[in-house]
Amino acid sequence: MANAMDRALESQLRNLQARSGKTLEQLYAVIRNSGLRKHGAIRDMLKRDHGMGHGDANVVTTVFLRSEEGGASGGRPETLDQALDAIYSGTRASLRPIHEELLRAIATFGEFEIAPKKAYVSLRRKKQFATVGPATKSRVDVGLNMKGVAATPRLVELPAGQMCQYRVQLTNVREINEELVGWIRRAFDSAG
């Protein structure tokens, strides 16, 4: 799975360079010249002064800070695989096969960005279409952003103002079926 994740990051970096019209080296020079050193300040400057979207600015900032630290990430993971190692550690390690199977299914849809957070990953096209991460030591939650879908006992509609409109809870790989993949595909298609 690491190779697929690394390829997704490489694709994201290629795409954001095309969108920004600047190479990574040029973006890094902008950051160095700004004198900013904190992640949030750099990200916000790229968004404000260079018209980058939140996801693109966040990835450039993350990759820049890692490279400037000579690979030391101050406790942050170096690769997506390392981020997943941190998310699915300890009592949650047994849930990683659910995550990996989900990502294999989603990878067949086309290109998308994977943005690791502290406790989950955000899946994005033009906007976030899903989140995947362990909610407890025995359950992975899949958050979905889509509209006009009737809730079911399995597809739980979330209150307004949440990060996602729906949630599906998974406790084993066998629960990844056509129904779930169909909902994720609908969210994927609506994001971009």
LOBA-433214 format. One record per residue: residue number from 1; residue in three letters; z, x negated, y of N, C-alpha, C in turn. Coordinates in steps of 0.05 Angstrom, whole numbers, plus 32768, in hexadecimal, padded with zeros to 4 digits. Each point is the difference from the previous one (the first is absolute). Example, Ala and Ser with C-alpha at 12.3 -4.5 7.8 and 13.67 -1.06 7.14 Angstrom:
BEGIN
<1 'ALA' <809C 7EF8 7F8E> <8000 8012 8018> <8000 7FEE 8018>>
<2 'SER' <7FF2 8007 8015> <8001 7FF0 8018> <800E 800F 8016>>
//
This chain:
BEGIN
<1 'MET' <8000 7FF0 7FE8> <8000 8010 8018> <8000 7FEF 8019>>
<2 'ALA' <800B 7FE8 7FFE> <8001 7FEF 8018> <7FE5 7FFA 800B>>
<3 'ASN' <7FEC 7FFB 7FEF> <7FE5 7FFA 8009> <7FF5 8018 800F>>
<4 'ALA' <8003 8018 7FF6> <7FF6 8018 800E> <800E 8002 801B>>
<5 'MET' <801A 7FFB 8001> <800F 8002 8019> <7FF7 7FEB 8014>>
<6 'ASP' <7FFD 7FE7 7FF6> <7FF7 7FEA 8012> <7FE4 8006 800A>>
<7 'ARG' <7FEE 800C 7FEF> <7FE5 8007 8009> <8002 8016 8015>>
<8 'ALA' <8012 8013 7FFD> <8003 8015 8014> <8009 7FF4 801B>>
<9 'LEU' <8012 7FEC 8000> <8008 7FF4 8019> <7FE9 7FF0 800C>>
<10 'GLU' <7FF1 7FF1 7FEF> <7FE9 7FF1 800A> <7FEC 8014 800D>>
<11 'SER' <7FFB 8016 7FF3> <7FED 8014 800A> <800A 800B 801B>>
<12 'GLN' <801A 8005 8001> <800C 800B 8019> <7FFC 7FEB 8016>>
<13 'LEU' <8005 7FE7 7FFB> <7FFD 7FEB 8014> <7FE3 7FFE 8009>>
<14 'ARG' <7FED 8002 7FEE> <7FE3 7FFF 8007> <7FFA 8018 8012>>
<15 'ASN' <8009 8017 7FF8> <7FFA 8019 800F> <800C 7FFF 801C>>
<16 'LEU' <8019 7FF7 8002> <800C 8000 801B> <7FF3 7FEC 8012>>
<17 'GLN' <7FF6 7FEA 7FF5> <7FF1 7FEC 8011> <7FE6 800D 800A>>
<18 'ALA' <7FF3 800F 7FEF> <7FE7 800E 8008> <8007 8014 8016>>
<19 'ARG' <8015 8010 7FFC> <8007 8014 8014> <8008 7FF4 801B>>
<20 'SER' <800F 7FE9 7FFF> <8009 7FF4 8019> <7FEC 7FEF 800D>>
<21 'GLY' <7FEC 7FF7 7FF1> <7FEC 7FED 800B> <800A 7FE4 8003>>
<22 'LYS' <8017 7FFA 7FF4> <800C 7FE6 8002> <8007 7FF5 7FE4>>
<23 'THR' <7FFD 7FE6 7FFC> <8008 7FF4 7FE7> <801F 7FFF 7FFF>>
<24 'LEU' <800B 7FFB 7FE9> <801D 7FFD 7FFE> <8009 7FE9 8011>>
<25 'GLU' <7FF1 7FEA 8001> <8008 7FE9 8010> <8001 8007 801D>>
<26 'GLN' <7FED 8011 800A> <8000 8008 801C> <8019 8012 8005>>
<27 'LEU' <8005 8012 7FED> <8018 8011 8003> <801A 7FF0 8000>>
<28 'TYR' <8001 7FEC 7FEF> <8017 7FEE 7FFF> <8003 7FF2 801A>>
<29 'ALA' <7FEA 7FF7 800D> <8001 7FF2 801A> <800B 8013 8015>>
<30 'VAL' <7FF8 8019 7FFF> <800A 8014 8013> <801F 8002 7FFD>>
<31 'ILE' <8009 8001 7FE7> <801C 8003 7FFB> <800F 7FE7 800A>>
<32 'ARG' <7FF6 7FE8 7FF9> <800D 7FE8 8009> <8002 7FFE 801E>>
<33 'ASN' <7FEA 8007 800E> <7FFF 7FFF 801D> <8012 8015 800D>>
<34 'SER' <8007 8015 7FF2> <8011 8015 800B> <801D 7FF6 8003>>
<35 'GLY' <8008 7FEC 7FF0> <801B 7FF6 8000> <8013 8012 7FF1>>
<36 'LEU' <7FF7 8016 7FF6> <8011 8013 7FF1> <8006 7FF5 7FE4>>
<37 'ARG' <8018 8006 7FF6> <8008 7FF5 7FE6> <800B 8016 7FED>>
<38 'LYS' <8006 8018 800B> <800C 8015 7FF0> <7FE9 8013 7FF6>>
<39 'HIS' <8003 8008 7FE7> <7FEC 8010 7FF3> <7FF8 8018 8011>>
<40 'GLY' <8014 8010 8007> <7FFA 8019 800F> <7FF2 7FFB 801B>>
<41 'ALA' <8009 7FEB 800E> <7FF4 7FFA 801A> <7FE3 7FF7 7FFC>>
<42 'ILE' <7FFA 7FF0 7FEC> <7FE5 7FF7 7FFB> <7FEE 8017 7FF9>>
<43 'ARG' <800A 8010 7FED> <7FF0 8018 7FF7> <7FFA 8012 8018>>
<44 'ASP' <8014 8006 8010> <7FFC 8012 8017> <7FED 7FF4 8014>>
<45 'MET' <8001 7FE6 8004> <7FED 7FF2 8013> <7FE3 8003 7FF5>>
<46 'LEU' <7FFC 7FFC 7FE6> <7FE5 8003 7FF5> <7FF6 801C 8003>>
<47 'LYS' <8011 8014 7FFC> <7FF8 801C 8004> <7FFA 8006 801D>>
<48 'ARG' <8012 7FF8 8012> <7FFD 8006 801C> <7FE9 7FF1 800E>>
<49 'ASP' <8000 7FE5 7FFB> <7FED 7FF0 800F> <7FE5 7FFC 7FF3>>
<50 'HIS' <7FFF 8005 7FE6> <7FE7 7FFA 7FF1> <7FF5 8018 7FF1>>
<51 'GLY' <800D 8017 8005> <7FF5 8019 7FF5> <8001 8003 7FE1>>
<52 'MET' <8011 7FF0 7FF3> <8002 8001 7FE3> <8011 8018 7FF8>>
<53 'GLY' <7FF9 800B 7FE9> <8010 8015 7FF4> <801A 7FF5 7FF5>>
<54 'HIS' <8013 8011 7FFB> <801A 7FF7 7FF7> <7FFF 7FF0 7FE6>>
<55 'GLY' <7FF1 800A 7FEC> <7FFE 7FF2 7FE7> <7FF3 7FE5 8002>>
<56 'ASP' <7FEA 7FFE 8010> <7FF3 7FE6 8003> <8012 7FEC 800F>>
<57 'ALA' <800D 800A 8016> <8012 7FEE 800F> <8017 7FF7 7FEF>>
<58 'ASN' <800A 8011 7FEF> <8017 7FF9 7FEF> <7FF8 7FEB 7FEC>>
<59 'VAL' <7FE9 8003 7FF3> <7FF7 7FED 7FEC> <7FFB 7FE5 800D>>
<60 'VAL' <7FF1 7FFF 8017> <7FFB 7FE7 800D> <801A 7FF2 8007>>
<61 'THR' <8013 800F 800B> <801A 7FF5 8007> <800E 7FF4 7FE8>>
<62 'THR' <8001 800F 7FEA> <800E 7FF7 7FE8> <7FF3 7FE6 7FF6>>
<63 'VAL' <7FE5 8000 7FFD> <7FF3 7FE9 7FF6> <8003 7FE8 8013>>
<64 'PHE' <7FFE 8005 801A> <8004 7FEA 8013> <801C 7FF4 7FFE>>
<65 'LEU' <8015 8011 8000> <801B 7FF5 7FFF> <8005 7FF0 7FE6>>
<66 'ARG' <7FF5 8009 7FEA> <8002 7FF1 7FE7> <7FF2 7FE5 8002>>
<67 'SER' <7FE8 8000 800C> <7FF2 7FE6 8002> <800D 7FED 8013>>
<68 'GLU' <800B 800B 8016> <800D 7FEF 8014> <801A 7FF4 7FF5>>
<69 'GLU' <800C 800D 7FED> <8019 7FF6 7FF4> <7FFA 7FEE 7FE8>>
<70 'GLY' <7FE7 7FF8 7FFE> <7FF8 7FEE 7FEA> <8004 800D 7FE5>>
<71 'GLY' <7FFC 801A 7FFF> <8003 800E 7FE7> <801C 800B 7FFC>>
<72 'ALA' <8013 7FF7 800F> <801B 800B 7FFD> <8000 801A 800F>>
<73 'SER' <8009 8014 7FF4> <7FFE 801B 800C> <801B 800B 8009>>
<74 'GLY' <8014 7FEF 8002> <8019 8009 8009> <800B 8017 7FEF>>
<75 'GLY' <7FFB 7FFF 7FE6> <800A 8014 7FEE> <7FEB 8016 7FFA>>
<76 'ARG' <7FEA 8000 8010> <7FEB 8014 7FFB> <7FEE 7FF5 7FEA>>
<77 'PRO' <7FF4 8012 7FF0> <7FEF 7FF7 7FEA> <7FE6 7FF3 800B>>
<78 'GLU' <7FF6 7FED 7FF1> <7FE7 7FF2 8007> <7FE8 8010 7FF9>>
<79 'THR' <8001 800E 7FEA> <7FE9 800F 7FF6> <8008 801D 7FFA>>
<80 'LEU' <7FED 8011 7FFC> <8006 801B 7FF9> <800F 8001 7FE5>>
<81 'ASP' <7FF8 7FEF 7FEE> <800D 7FFF 7FE6> <801E 7FF9 8003>>
<82 'GLN' <8006 7FEE 8013> <801C 7FF8 8005> <800F 8018 800D>>
<83 'ALA' <7FF2 800E 8011> <800C 8018 800D> <8007 8014 7FEA>>
<84 'LEU' <7FEE 8004 7FED> <8006 8013 7FEA> <8017 7FF5 7FEF>>
<85 'ASP' <8001 7FE6 7FFC> <8016 7FF5 7FF1> <801B 8007 800D>>
<86 'ALA' <8000 7FFF 801B> <8019 8007 800E> <8006 801E 7FFF>>
<87 'ILE' <7FEB 8011 8003> <8004 801D 8000> <8009 8009 7FE4>>
<88 'TYR' <7FF4 7FF5 7FEC> <8006 8008 7FE4> <8011 7FEB 7FF3>>
<89 'SER' <8017 7FFA 800C> <8012 7FEC 7FF4> <8019 800E 7FF5>>
<90 'GLY' <800F 7FF2 7FF1> <8019 800A 7FF5> <7FFD 8019 7FF0>>
<91 'THR' <800F 8015 8006> <8000 8018 7FF0> <7FE5 8010 8003>>
<92 'ARG' <7FF0 7FF8 8014> <7FE7 800E 8004> <7FE8 7FF2 7FF3>>
<93 'ALA' <8004 7FEA 7FF4> <7FEB 7FF0 7FF4> <7FF0 8010 7FEB>>
<94 'SER' <800D 8012 7FF2> <7FF3 800F 7FEB> <7FEC 8015 800B>>
<95 'LEU' <8001 8004 801A> <7FEE 8013 800D> <7FE5 7FF4 8009>>
<96 'ARG' <7FFE 7FE6 7FFF> <7FE8 7FF3 800A> <7FE7 8008 7FF1>>
<97 'PRO' <8000 8005 7FE6> <7FE8 8009 7FF2> <7FF5 801A 800B>>
<98 'ILE' <8012 8012 8009> <7FF7 8019 800D> <7FF0 7FF9 8019>>
<99 'HIS' <800A 7FEE 8011> <7FF3 7FF8 8018> <7FE5 7FF4 7FFA>>
<100 'GLU' <7FFF 7FEE 7FED> <7FE7 7FF2 7FFA> <7FEB 8012 7FF5>>
<101 'GLU' <8008 8013 7FEF> <7FED 8014 7FF6> <7FF5 8012 8016>>
<102 'LEU' <8011 8008 8012> <7FF7 800F 8017> <7FEB 7FF1 8010>>
<103 'LEU' <8006 7FE6 8006> <7FEE 7FF0 8010> <7FE5 7FFC 7FF2>>
<104 'ARG' <8001 7FFD 7FE5> <7FE7 7FFD 7FF1> <7FEF 8019 8004>>
<105 'ALA' <800C 8018 7FFE> <7FF1 8019 8004> <7FF5 8002 801C>>
<106 'ILE' <8010 7FF9 8014> <7FF8 8003 801C> <7FEA 7FEB 8007>>
<107 'ALA' <8001 7FE9 7FF4> <7FEC 7FEB 8005> <7FE3 800A 7FFA>>
<108 'THR' <7FFE 8013 7FEE> <7FE5 800A 7FFA> <7FF4 8011 8016>>
<109 'PHE' <800F 8008 8014> <7FF7 8011 8015> <7FEE 7FF1 8014>>
<110 'GLY' <8006 7FE7 8005> <7FF2 7FF0 8014> <8015 7FEF 800F>>
<111 'GLU' <7FF7 7FF5 8017> <8010 7FED 800F> <8017 800E 800E>>
<112 'PHE' <8017 7FF3 8001> <8017 8009 800F> <8013 7FE9 8004>>
<113 'GLU' <8012 8003 8012> <8013 7FEB 8007> <801B 8005 7FF2>>
<114 'ILE' <800D 7FEB 7FF7> <801A 8002 7FF5> <8013 7FF1 8012>>
<115 'ALA' <8013 800F 800C> <8013 7FF3 8013> <801C 8002 7FF4>>
<116 'PRO' <800B 7FEA 7FF6> <801B 8001 7FF5> <8015 8004 8015>>
<117 'LYS' <8013 8011 7FFB> <8017 8004 8011> <8018 7FF6 7FF0>>
<118 'LYS' <8018 8004 800A> <8017 7FF5 7FF2> <8005 800E 7FE5>>
<119 'ALA' <7FFC 801A 7FFE> <8007 800F 7FE8> <7FE8 800F 7FF3>>
<120 'TYR' <7FE8 7FFD 800B> <7FE9 800E 7FF6> <7FE7 7FF3 800A>>
<121 'VAL' <7FE8 8009 7FF8> <7FE7 7FF7 800C> <7FF3 8018 800D>>
<122 'SER' <7FF3 7FFB 8016> <7FF0 8014 800E> <7FE3 7FFB 7FF9>>
<123 'LEU' <7FF2 8015 7FFA> <7FE3 7FFF 7FF9> <7FF1 800D 8017>>
<124 'ARG' <7FED 7FF1 800B> <7FF2 8009 8019> <7FE2 7FFC 7FFE>>
<125 'ARG' <7FF2 8012 800D> <7FE4 7FFD 8007> <8000 7FFF 801E>>
<126 'LYS' <7FF4 8014 800D> <8003 8001 801D> <801D 8008 8008>>
<127 'LYS' <800D 800E 7FEE> <801C 8007 8004> <800D 8000 7FE4>>
<128 'GLN' <801A 8001 8000> <800F 8000 7FE7> <7FFA 8019 7FF0>>
<129 'PHE' <7FF9 7FFC 7FE6> <7FFB 8017 7FEF> <8016 8003 7FEB>>
<130 'ALA' <800E 7FEB 7FFA> <8015 8002 7FEC> <8015 7FEA 8003>>
<131 'THR' <8017 8004 7FF4> <8014 7FEC 7FFD> <8009 8000 7FE3>>
<132 'VAL' <8007 7FE9 7FF5> <8009 7FFD 7FE5> <8018 7FEE 7FFF>>
<133 'GLY' <8015 8009 7FF4> <8018 7FEF 7FFD> <8016 800D 7FF1>>
<134 'PRO' <8012 7FF0 7FF6> <8017 800A 7FF1> <8013 800F 8012>>
<135 'ALA' <8007 8018 7FF8> <8013 8010 8010> <801C 7FFD 7FF5>>
<136 'THR' <8002 7FFC 7FE6> <8019 7FFB 7FF2> <7FFA 7FEB 7FEA>>
<137 'LYS' <8014 7FFA 7FF0> <7FFC 7FEC 7FEB> <7FF0 800D 7FE9>>
<138 'SER' <7FFB 801A 8001> <7FF2 800D 7FEA> <7FE7 8010 8009>>
<139 'ARG' <7FF9 7FFD 801A> <7FEA 8011 800A> <7FF0 7FF2 8016>>
<140 'VAL' <7FE6 8003 7FFE> <7FED 7FF7 8015> <7FF7 8019 800F>>
<141 'ASP' <8000 7FFF 801B> <7FF5 8016 8010> <7FE5 7FF8 800B>>
<142 'VAL' <7FEE 8013 7FFF> <7FE5 7FFD 800C> <8000 8014 8017>>
<143 'GLY' <7FFE 7FF5 8018> <7FFD 8011 8018> <7FE3 8004 8006>>
<144 'LEU' <7FF8 8018 8007> <7FE3 8006 8005> <7FFD 800D 801B>>
<145 'ASN' <7FEB 7FF7 800E> <7FF9 800C 801A> <7FE6 800F 7FFC>>
<146 'MET' <8002 801A 8000> <7FE8 8011 7FFE> <8009 801C 800A>>
<147 'LYS' <7FEC 8010 8007> <8007 801A 800A> <7FF2 8016 7FF0>>
<148 'GLY' <800B 8018 8001> <7FF3 8017 7FF4> <8002 8001 7FE2>>
<149 'VAL' <8014 7FF3 7FF5> <8004 8001 7FE3> <8019 8010 7FFA>>
<150 'ALA' <7FFE 8012 7FEE> <8017 8011 7FF8> <8014 7FEF 7FF1>>
<151 'ALA' <8019 8002 8008> <8015 7FF1 7FF2> <8004 800D 7FE4>>
<152 'THR' <8009 7FEF 7FEE> <8006 8009 7FE4> <801C 7FF5 7FFA>>
<153 'PRO' <800B 8007 7FE9> <8019 7FF4 7FF8> <7FFE 7FE1 7FFF>>
<154 'ARG' <7FE8 7FF6 7FFA> <7FFD 7FE3 7FFE> <7FF8 7FF3 801B>>
<155 'LEU' <7FEF 800E 800F> <7FF7 7FF6 801A> <8012 800E 8015>>
<156 'VAL' <8014 7FF1 8009> <8015 800B 8011> <7FF7 7FFC 801E>>
<157 'GLU' <7FFF 8016 800F> <7FFA 7FFE 801C> <8019 7FF7 800F>>
<158 'LEU' <7FFD 7FEC 8011> <8016 7FF5 800F> <8003 800C 801C>>
<159 'PRO' <8017 8000 800B> <8004 800B 801B> <7FEE 7FF2 8015>>
<160 'ALA' <7FF9 800E 8015> <7FF0 7FF4 8016> <800F 7FE7 800B>>
<161 'GLY' <7FF1 7FED 8009> <800C 7FE8 800B> <8005 7FEA 7FED>>
<162 'GLN' <7FFB 8004 7FE6> <8003 7FEB 7FEC> <7FE8 7FED 8001>>
<163 'MET' <8002 7FEA 7FF3> <7FEA 7FED 7FFF> <7FE8 800B 7FF0>>
<164 'CYS' <8005 8011 7FED> <7FEB 800D 7FF0> <8005 801E 7FFF>>
<165 'GLN' <7FEB 800F 7FFA> <8002 801D 7FFE> <800A 8009 7FE5>>
<166 'TYR' <7FFB 7FF0 7FEB> <8006 8007 7FE4> <800D 7FE9 7FF2>>
<167 'ARG' <800E 8007 7FEA> <800C 7FEB 7FEE> <7FFC 8009 7FE3>>
<168 'VAL' <7FFA 7FEC 7FF0> <7FFF 8004 7FE3> <8013 7FEB 7FF4>>
<169 'GLN' <8012 8009 7FEE> <8013 7FEE 7FF4> <7FF6 7FF8 7FE4>>
<170 'LEU' <8002 7FE7 7FF9> <7FF7 7FF6 7FE6> <8016 7FF0 7FF2>>
<171 'THR' <8004 8005 7FE6> <8014 7FF1 7FF1> <7FF4 7FF0 7FEA>>
<172 'ASN' <7FE6 8005 7FFA> <7FF2 7FEF 7FEC> <7FE2 8001 8005>>
<173 'VAL' <7FF3 7FED 7FF4> <7FE3 7FFC 8003> <7FF0 8018 7FF7>>
<174 'ARG' <800A 800E 7FEB> <7FF1 8018 7FF6> <7FFD 8016 8014>>
<175 'GLU' <8010 8000 8015> <7FFE 8014 8014> <7FE9 7FFB 8014>>
<176 'ILE' <7FF3 7FEA 7FFD> <7FE8 7FFA 8010> <7FE9 800D 7FF2>>
<177 'ASN' <7FF7 8017 800A> <7FEC 8010 7FF2> <7FEA 8009 8014>>
<178 'GLU' <7FED 8010 7FF7> <7FEA 8009 8011> <800A 800F 8018>>
<179 'GLU' <8014 8010 7FFD> <800B 8010 8016> <800A 7FEE 8016>>
<180 'LEU' <8011 7FEC 7FF9> <800A 7FEE 8014> <7FEA 7FEF 800D>>
<181 'VAL' <7FEF 7FF5 7FEF> <7FEA 7FF0 800B> <7FEE 8010 8012>>
<182 'GLY' <7FFC 801A 7FFA> <7FF1 8011 8011> <800D 8004 801C>>
<183 'TRP' <801A 8004 8000> <800E 8002 801A> <7FFE 7FE6 8010>>
<184 'ILE' <8003 7FE9 7FF2> <7FFE 7FE7 800E> <7FE4 7FFC 800B>>
<185 'ARG' <7FEC 8008 7FF1> <7FE4 7FFE 8009> <7FFB 8012 8018>>
<186 'ARG' <800C 8017 8001> <7FFD 8012 8017> <800C 7FF3 8018>>
<187 'ALA' <8018 7FF4 7FFD> <800D 7FF2 8017> <7FEF 7FE8 8009>>
<188 'PHE' <7FF5 7FF1 7FEC> <7FEF 7FE9 8006> <7FE8 8008 8010>>
<189 'ASP' <7FF2 8015 7FF7> <7FE8 800A 800E> <8006 800A 801C>>
<190 'SER' <8017 800C 8004> <8006 800B 801A> <8009 7FEA 8014>>
<191 'ALA' <8005 7FE8 7FF6> <800A 7FEA 8011> <7FE9 7FEE 800A>>
<192 'GLY' <7FE8 8008 7FFA> <7FED 7FEE 800A> <7FE6 7FFC 8000>>
//
